[in-house]
Amino acid sequence: MTTLLVIAKQPLPGRVKTRLTPPFTPGEAAALAEASLADTLAVAARVPAARRVLVLDGEPGDWLPACFEVVPQVAGGLDARLAAAFAGCSGPALLIGMDTPQLTPGLLAPALCWDRHDAWFGPAADGGFWALGLAVPDPTLLRGVPMSRPDTGRVQHERLTAAGLRVGRLPVLRDVDTADDARRVAASAPGGRFAAVHTSLTATSAGAGA
């Protein structure tokens, strides 16, 4: 079975979702980040997996389900941190982030099958990626990929295909980075904790313009 990795930051004000401020305050941005992380972990907990691992920058909170192991992120750029997460796996691994609370078990289901694919790639609407799966978790496939750029996803996908891997493609999802992203994602998944927190915050004067 597959190891499911979730890479995340502890949702503390001023450390997460800084592009949401303004219109949200740092505390509100952290509340949205915590809700996004909680929704993501709840979905991951429902997916069949050999292990569920939270690769965390910070300390766990009461939002963490009991079925997760926690390992700290290593120092370095995001490419190094993602590579290290895969390096800790001995078999097929699927990595997702904390920024797609609209995620469902059905969206992840294809990426748990390795019969016809050596890798899985989930592109993000901003040009990055929200999911990456490797049947053989080779960290060198991530090291040196430029992160947080409009071409990050393209470069990472090219790295996979250049290695001769059969790459399965997952649907495009929108990361929550900006207030507009938050609004769109909340509307697309109205039943989640993220949508509930977003609705609560945007009903106040502080977040009314979001």
Secondary structure, DSSP 8 states (H G I E B T S, - for coil): --EEEEEEE---TTTS-GGGTTTS-HHHHHHHHHHHHHHHHHHHHTS--SEEEEEEES---TTS-TT-EEEE--SS-HHHHHHHHHHT-SS-EEEE-SS-TT--HHHHGGGG--SS-SEEEEEBTTSSEEEEEESS--GGGTTT---SSTTHHHHHHHHHHHTT--EEE---B----SHHHHHHHHHH-TTSHHHHHHHHHHTSTTTTT-
